[in-house]
Amino acid sequence: MSPIELINSIYPAESPLRGILISHSEAVAREALDIARRKNLPLDPVEIENAAMLHDIGIIRTDAPGIHCHGNLNYMCHGVAGADMIRNAELSEIYARVAERHTGAGLTHEEITEAGLPLPPDRSYMPETLLEKLICYADCFYSKTGSNNRKSLERVRASMAKFGPGVLERFEALHKMFS
């Protein structure tokens, strides 16, 4: 099964949520591919595009009515839900790990505990590979609400700062790597 076949099997063609997912994921893919070309990153463009298209596949299982998600999970669980969906479809573990680790600039176990986030404690939520870091970074510039215009660096920094100095520091490290 290909990434688009998995999306097609989960998201009905006429669904507003599918449109949001596809539009957002395509924007993240364009950003990531552009960075990879500009920085001459040793990554396969097909893997970059597939990872970008699948990183948010789990949103359908969350409760986020503002973007037409009517599942029962906390939105912060979309990465875990997506990783499980990718694994169940027997797609590459590479994509499952991207889904699990792309939120914000990554999440430490301390941040998860302090915020009381309902995430399984036995998984890593910090991007480790170059592909995971690239998709995590590119995703920071695009929202699933409103227009799908690229956010300014200042707006991304302000958003990251809301989650604490550690998140902002990790974003700055990603920015240094990819800008």
N, C-alpha and C positions, 0 to 999 in steps of 0.2 A: 504494500500500500504506500502510495506517495503522500507527502504532506497535504497536497491539495485534495486528494481523495479522502484523507482523514477529515479535513475541514468539511468537505461536501457531505460526508456521512453523518456529521453532527449538527451542522448549521444549515437549516433549510434555505434554499435559494432566495426566497422572498422575505426572509427575516431581516428586520432592521439591525439586529445584533450582528448578523453575518456581514452586512455592509460596514458596520463600525469596525469589526475585527479585521476584515480584509483591507480596508482603507488605512487603518492604523499600522497593520503589519507590513503593508507595502511601503509606507513612509519610513518605517524603521529599516526595512530591507534596503531601500535606496540610500539612506544615510549610512548604514553599515558598509554597503558596497562602495560608496564614494570614499569613505575613510580608508577602507582596505586598499583601494586603488591608489589613493593619494599617498598613503604611508607605505605602500608596497608590502603589505602584510602577507606572511606566508600562509594564507588561508584559501581554501577552495571556495570560489564564488557561489557554487551550487549549495555548499553547506551553509554559507552565510545566508543566502536567500531562504533556504529551508528552515533554518533556525529562527530567522526573523518571522517567517510566516506562522511558525508553531509556538512562539514564546508565550502568547496569551491565549492559547486554545482553551484553557480551563476556565475562562471568564463565564462561560455559559452555566457553570455549576454554582456561581456565586449570587448573592443577593445584592444587586446594584441596579435598582430600577431606573436610575438616571441614564443608563446606557442599555436598557432593555434586558438586563440579566435578572432572572427570576428563580434562581436556584436557592439552595438552603445554606450554602457556605458563606462565611465571612469573606469579603473581597480579597483580603490578604492571603487567602488560601488558593487563589487562582493558579499560582505557579505550581503548587503541589498537585492540585487537581489536574492541571495540564500535563505534568510529568507522568502522572499515573495513566492518563489517557494515551499518551505517546507510547509508554511501555506496554500497555494492553494491546495497542495496535502493532506492536513488535517493530516499531521504527527505531532508528538508532538511539542508543543511550546518550549520544552527544546532544541530541535535541531535548531529551528529557531533562538533562542537567541544565541546559540553557533555560528551560521553562522554570525549573526549580530555583535558579540562582539569579534571575534577572531583576528582581524587584528593587526599586530604588538604586542604590549603589551597593546592593547586597545587604544582608542582615546578619548580625552576629547573634550567637545564642544569648548573650547578655541583653541585647536590645529586644529580642523576642520575649525574654522573661520579664524584663522591666515593663514592657508595653502590654504584657499579658496576651500576646498574639496566639491564636489557636493553631499553631503550626507543630507538626510532629517533631519531637526533640532529637530524633535519630537521623536527621538529614542535615546536609550542609546547605546554607543559603547564601554563601559567599561565592561570587564568580572566581573561578580558579584558572581556567584555560583562557587562551587569547580570544577564542570565539565567544566564550561566556562573557568575558569582559567587554568585548566589542558590542554585542547585542545589548547588554546591560546599559552601556554608555549611550548608544544610539537611541534606545527606548526612552531615555530621560528627556529627550527633546520633543516628544510627541505625546499628546493626550488623546484619550478616546472620547472626550467630551468637547463640544464646540467645534470650531474649525480644526482642520488637521494641519494647520500651519506650524512650521517649526518654531519652537519656543526660543527666545533669546537666551544666551548664556546667563545673563543676570537673573532671568526668571527661573531657570533651572537651579541656579545656586540658591536663590531664595527658597525654593521648594525643598531642596535638600537640607537647608539649614533648619527648617521646621522640625526635622526629625533628629536633630542633635548634631553636635560637632563631629562625631565619628563618621556619620553619614556624609556630611559635607567634605570632610577630609578624604574619604574614599572616593567621592566624586571628583575632587580636585586631582587625585592621583590618576584616575581614568582620563580626565581631561588633558593632563600633561602627556599621557601616553598617546592619545588619539588626536589631539588638536594640531 
